[in-house]
Amino acid sequence: MYPLIRFAREVMAARRAPRLPPMGAHVSTHRVWPWDLDPWWELNNGRTLTLYDLGRIPMAIRLGIVQAMRENGWGFTVAGNSVRYRKRIKLFHRFTQVSRTLGWDGRFLYMDQSMWIEGECANHMLLRVAIVGSGRKGIVTPAEFMAALGYHGESPALPDWVHAWIAADAQRPWPPVLPETLERRTDDLPA
């Protein structure tokens, strides 16, 4: 189940917090509850992605992203991500989450989020986000989107590791190629 109560609490706090500059970092603190765990009594990797919403959406509020989307009829969607896990987060551990925008290219905004426990990074996510228009508009260019936020400058230079991720992901086949030996168990798979 989606953590609606925690989400509502974070949204209310973000509305009261000062506005962030375009590349500003949103910092929040959370706790791991029993319903966040996997069978090994640590934070579930899928739940990690959900808990990242508790940092990303409040960050979007503080940056003015949510307001700009409402005013323009735009939406906000994750278009890809990569997570690196390094330290286990266990039951009742408190962790700090840092969320920030790194920059953008012609199609996507690039953000990173990290979870910290006792001064050590437990995991780190790089994601790209698309701003989508209503109807047939499709993807809104990041330059247009940033102008709606009042930012008219160029994107900060994306780090080399972000460029490497973009290049590697561009080589990945889409749609994925299914193995010929796959036993067909559903009619949903292509012929």
Disulfide bonds with the S-S distance in Angstrom:
none
